[in-house]
Amino acid sequence: MPEKSIGEVSNYFAHVNAAAIKLKSGLKIGDTIKFKGGENDFEQKIESMQIDHKPVTSAKKGDEIGILVKQHVRKGYKVFKTQAIK
C-alpha cells in the first residue's frame, strides 16, 4: 500500500508528548501513520486518539485529533497513512 497523505501536524505539546493533527482523510485506531518533515521521519501505530479531549475510535476528514507521539514533531509536519508495521 503506498503512502497516502492524510493531514498535517497543527500543534505539538512537549509536556505530554502529544500532537494535534488536522485531518484531510479518515483515520481509525489500529492504522499506521508516518510523520515527515524533520530529520528523522518515523512511523507509529495509532493506539488511541481524542477529539476535544474525549477518546474516539475513528475520525473523519476535517476533524482535528490529538494523539500521543513517540518522537518530537513540529507544526507543519506532514502525516501519511502507511501499511501496517510488521
Backbone as JSON Lines, residues from 0, in Angstrom:
{"i":0,"aa":"M","n":[0.85,-1.18,0.0],"ca":[0.0,0.0,0.0],"c":[0.9,1.24,0.0]}
{"i":1,"aa":"P","n":[0.76,2.1,-0.99],"ca":[1.57,3.32,-0.99],"c":[1.12,4.26,0.12]}
{"i":2,"aa":"E","n":[1.98,5.18,0.47],"ca":[1.63,6.17,1.49],"c":[0.56,7.1,0.94]}
{"i":3,"aa":"K","n":[-0.37,7.49,1.82],"ca":[-1.44,8.41,1.44],"c":[-1.42,9.57,2.41]}
{"i":4,"aa":"S","n":[-1.32,10.79,1.89],"ca":[-1.33,11.97,2.75],"c":[-2.69,12.09,3.43]}
{"i":5,"aa":"I","n":[-2.67,12.2,4.76],"ca":[-3.94,12.28,5.49],"c":[-4.07,13.53,6.35]}
{"i":6,"aa":"G","n":[-2.99,14.32,6.45],"ca":[-3.11,15.51,7.27],"c":[-1.78,16.16,7.59]}
{"i":7,"aa":"E","n":[-1.85,17.07,8.55],"ca":[-0.67,17.86,8.93],"c":[-0.73,18.14,10.43]}
{"i":8,"aa":"V","n":[0.45,18.14,11.05],"ca":[0.53,18.48,12.48],"c":[0.2,19.96,12.64]}
{"i":9,"aa":"S","n":[-0.79,20.25,13.47],"ca":[-1.18,21.64,13.7],"c":[-0.63,22.18,15.03]}
{"i":10,"aa":"N","n":[-0.18,21.27,15.9],"ca":[0.41,21.7,17.17],"c":[1.12,20.52,17.81]}
{"i":11,"aa":"Y","n":[2.08,20.81,18.7],"ca":[2.78,19.77,19.44],"c":[2.87,20.21,20.9]}
{"i":12,"aa":"F","n":[2.6,19.29,21.8],"ca":[2.6,19.57,23.23],"c":[3.69,18.73,23.89]}
{"i":13,"aa":"A","n":[4.87,19.32,24.04],"ca":[6.04,18.58,24.52],"c":[5.85,18.01,25.91]}
{"i":14,"aa":"H","n":[5.13,18.71,26.79],"ca":[4.99,18.25,28.18],"c":[4.21,16.93,28.29]}
{"i":15,"aa":"V","n":[3.45,16.57,27.25],"ca":[2.71,15.29,27.27],"c":[3.01,14.44,26.05]}
{"i":16,"aa":"N","n":[4.0,14.86,25.23],"ca":[4.36,14.13,24.0],"c":[3.14,13.84,23.13]}
{"i":17,"aa":"A","n":[2.35,14.87,22.87],"ca":[1.14,14.72,22.07],"c":[1.16,15.7,20.9]}
{"i":18,"aa":"A","n":[0.53,15.26,19.81],"ca":[0.42,16.1,18.62],"c":[-1.04,16.28,18.26]}
{"i":19,"aa":"A","n":[-1.38,17.47,17.78],"ca":[-2.69,17.72,17.19],"c":[-2.52,17.61,15.69]}
{"i":20,"aa":"I","n":[-3.42,16.87,15.04],"ca":[-3.32,16.66,13.6],"c":[-4.65,17.05,12.96]}
{"i":21,"aa":"K","n":[-4.58,17.93,11.97],"ca":[-5.75,18.32,11.19],"c":[-5.86,17.33,10.04]}
{"i":22,"aa":"L","n":[-6.97,16.58,10.01],"ca":[-7.13,15.51,9.03],"c":[-7.75,15.98,7.73]}
{"i":23,"aa":"K","n":[-7.24,15.44,6.62],"ca":[-7.88,15.63,5.32],"c":[-8.34,14.29,4.76]}
{"i":24,"aa":"S","n":[-8.31,13.27,5.62],"ca":[-8.79,11.93,5.29],"c":[-9.09,11.21,6.6]}
{"i":25,"aa":"G","n":[-9.92,10.19,6.55],"ca":[-10.29,9.46,7.76],"c":[-9.14,8.66,8.36]}
{"i":26,"aa":"L","n":[-9.27,8.38,9.66],"ca":[-8.25,7.64,10.39],"c":[-8.94,6.89,11.52]}
{"i":27,"aa":"K","n":[-8.42,5.7,11.85],"ca":[-9.02,4.93,12.95],"c":[-7.92,4.29,13.78]}
{"i":28,"aa":"I","n":[-8.31,3.86,14.97],"ca":[-7.37,3.15,15.86],"c":[-6.91,1.89,15.13]}
{"i":29,"aa":"G","n":[-5.62,1.61,15.22],"ca":[-5.04,0.46,14.54],"c":[-4.33,0.82,13.25]}
{"i":30,"aa":"D","n":[-4.65,2.0,12.68],"ca":[-3.95,2.46,11.48],"c":[-2.5,2.79,11.82]}
{"i":31,"aa":"T","n":[-1.63,2.7,10.82],"ca":[-0.24,3.1,10.98],"c":[-0.01,4.38,10.2]}
{"i":32,"aa":"I","n":[0.62,5.35,10.86],"ca":[0.88,6.62,10.21],"c":[2.38,6.9,10.2]}
{"i":33,"aa":"K","n":[2.78,7.79,9.3],"ca":[4.18,8.2,9.2],"c":[4.24,9.72,9.24]}
{"i":34,"aa":"F","n":[5.14,10.23,10.04],"ca":[5.39,11.68,10.13],"c":[6.59,12.01,9.26]}
{"i":35,"aa":"K","n":[6.45,13.04,8.42],"ca":[7.56,13.5,7.58],"c":[7.7,15.0,7.76]}
{"i":36,"aa":"G","n":[8.94,15.44,7.84],"ca":[9.17,16.87,7.94],"c":[10.4,17.22,8.74]}
{"i":37,"aa":"G","n":[10.89,16.28,9.51],"ca":[12.07,16.54,10.32],"c":[13.26,15.77,9.8]}
{"i":38,"aa":"E","n":[14.29,15.73,10.62],"ca":[15.49,14.98,10.25],"c":[15.22,13.48,10.26]}
{"i":39,"aa":"N","n":[14.36,13.05,11.16],"ca":[14.05,11.62,11.27],"c":[12.57,11.38,11.06]}
{"i":40,"aa":"D","n":[12.18,10.95,9.86],"ca":[10.8,10.54,9.64],"c":[10.58,9.28,10.46]}
{"i":41,"aa":"F","n":[9.35,9.09,10.97],"ca":[9.09,7.87,11.74],"c":[7.64,7.44,11.58]}
{"i":42,"aa":"E","n":[7.42,6.15,11.83],"ca":[6.09,5.56,11.77],"c":[5.66,5.16,13.16]}
{"i":43,"aa":"Q","n":[4.34,5.13,13.36],"ca":[3.8,4.58,14.58],"c":[2.36,4.17,14.35]}
{"i":44,"aa":"K","n":[1.92,3.22,15.16],"ca":[0.54,2.73,15.1],"c":[-0.32,3.6,16.0]}
{"i":45,"aa":"I","n":[-1.53,3.9,15.54],"ca":[-2.48,4.69,16.35],"c":[-3.08,3.75,17.4]}
{"i":46,"aa":"E","n":[-2.78,4.02,18.66],"ca":[-3.3,3.19,19.75],"c":[-4.44,3.89,20.48]}
{"i":47,"aa":"S","n":[-4.47,5.23,20.4],"ca":[-5.57,5.99,20.99],"c":[-5.58,7.36,20.34]}
{"i":48,"aa":"M","n":[-6.75,7.99,20.35],"ca":[-6.84,9.36,19.86],"c":[-8.03,10.05,20.5]}
{"i":49,"aa":"Q","n":[-7.99,11.38,20.48],"ca":[-9.03,12.17,21.11],"c":[-9.48,13.28,20.18]}
{"i":50,"aa":"I","n":[-10.73,13.66,20.32],"ca":[-11.26,14.86,19.71],"c":[-11.88,15.66,20.85]}
{"i":51,"aa":"D","n":[-11.47,16.91,21.0],"ca":[-11.94,17.77,22.1],"c":[-11.78,17.08,23.46]}
{"i":52,"aa":"H","n":[-10.64,16.44,23.67],"ca":[-10.28,15.79,24.95],"c":[-11.16,14.59,25.29]}
{"i":53,"aa":"K","n":[-11.88,14.05,24.3],"ca":[-12.71,12.86,24.51],"c":[-12.18,11.72,23.64]}
{"i":54,"aa":"P","n":[-11.99,10.54,24.21],"ca":[-11.49,9.4,23.42],"c":[-12.45,9.03,22.3]}
{"i":55,"aa":"V","n":[-11.88,8.73,21.12],"ca":[-12.66,8.28,19.97],"c":[-11.93,7.1,19.32]}
{"i":56,"aa":"T","n":[-12.65,6.3,18.53],"ca":[-12.03,5.18,17.84],"c":[-11.78,5.48,16.37]}
{"i":57,"aa":"S","n":[-12.41,6.54,15.85],"ca":[-12.17,6.94,14.47],"c":[-12.44,8.43,14.32]}
{"i":58,"aa":"A","n":[-11.89,8.98,13.24],"ca":[-12.07,10.4,12.95],"c":[-12.21,10.56,11.44]}
{"i":59,"aa":"K","n":[-12.87,11.64,11.02],"ca":[-13.13,11.84,9.6],"c":[-12.43,13.09,9.09]}
{"i":60,"aa":"K","n":[-12.46,13.25,7.78],"ca":[-11.89,14.42,7.13],"c":[-12.42,15.69,7.81]}
{"i":61,"aa":"G","n":[-11.52,16.62,8.1],"ca":[-11.9,17.88,8.73],"c":[-11.75,17.89,10.24]}
{"i":62,"aa":"D","n":[-11.69,16.7,10.87],"ca":[-11.51,16.63,12.32],"c":[-10.08,17.02,12.69]}
{"i":63,"aa":"E","n":[-9.92,17.51,13.91],"ca":[-8.59,17.73,14.47],"c":[-8.47,16.8,15.66]}
{"i":64,"aa":"I","n":[-7.52,15.87,15.56],"ca":[-7.36,14.85,16.59],"c":[-6.1,15.11,17.4]}
{"i":65,"aa":"G","n":[-6.07,14.55,18.59],"ca":[-4.89,14.55,19.43],"c":[-4.42,13.13,19.62]}
{"i":66,"aa":"I","n":[-3.12,12.88,19.43],"ca":[-2.55,11.55,19.66],"c":[-1.23,11.69,20.4]}
{"i":67,"aa":"L","n":[-0.88,10.64,21.15],"ca":[0.44,10.58,21.75],"c":[1.43,10.18,20.66]}
{"i":68,"aa":"V","n":[2.59,10.83,20.66],"ca":[3.61,10.51,19.65],"c":[4.88,10.03,20.34]}
{"i":69,"aa":"K","n":[5.6,9.12,19.67],"ca":[6.79,8.55,20.29],"c":[8.05,9.37,20.04]}
{"i":70,"aa":"Q","n":[7.97,10.37,19.15],"ca":[9.1,11.26,18.92],"c":[8.57,12.69,18.79]}
{"i":71,"aa":"H","n":[9.49,13.63,18.95],"ca":[9.14,15.05,18.82],"c":[8.72,15.36,17.38]}
{"i":72,"aa":"V","n":[7.64,16.1,17.21],"ca":[7.22,16.58,15.9],"c":[7.05,18.09,15.99]}
{"i":73,"aa":"R","n":[6.92,18.73,14.85],"ca":[6.71,20.18,14.82],"c":[5.48,20.51,13.98]}
{"i":74,"aa":"K","n":[4.93,21.67,14.24],"ca":[3.83,22.18,13.45],"c":[4.25,22.18,11.98]}
{"i":75,"aa":"G","n":[3.38,21.69,11.11],"ca":[3.67,21.66,9.68],"c":[4.17,20.32,9.18]}
{"i":76,"aa":"Y","n":[4.56,19.4,10.07],"ca":[4.96,18.07,9.61],"c":[3.78,17.44,8.88]}
{"i":77,"aa":"K","n":[4.08,16.73,7.8],"ca":[3.05,16.04,7.03],"c":[2.82,14.66,7.65]}
{"i":78,"aa":"V","n":[1.57,14.2,7.58],"ca":[1.2,12.9,8.14],"c":[0.62,12.05,7.02]}
{"i":79,"aa":"F","n":[1.11,10.81,6.94],"ca":[0.7,9.87,5.89],"c":[0.2,8.58,6.54]}
{"i":80,"aa":"K","n":[-0.79,7.94,5.91],"ca":[-1.21,6.61,6.33],"c":[-0.36,5.61,5.55]}
{"i":81,"aa":"T","n":[0.16,4.6,6.23],"ca":[1.04,3.61,5.57],"c":[0.49,2.22,5.85]}
{"i":82,"aa":"Q","n":[1.18,1.24,5.3],"ca":[0.81,-0.14,5.62],"c":[1.23,-0.44,7.04]}
{"i":83,"aa":"A","n":[0.7,-1.48,7.6],"ca":[0.95,-1.84,8.99],"c":[2.42,-2.13,9.23]}
{"i":84,"aa":"I","n":[2.91,-1.76,10.41],"ca":[4.27,-2.1,10.84],"c":[4.31,-3.59,11.11]}
{"i":85,"aa":"K","n":[5.3,-4.26,10.59],"ca":[5.43,-5.71,10.78],"c":[6.11,-6.01,12.08]}
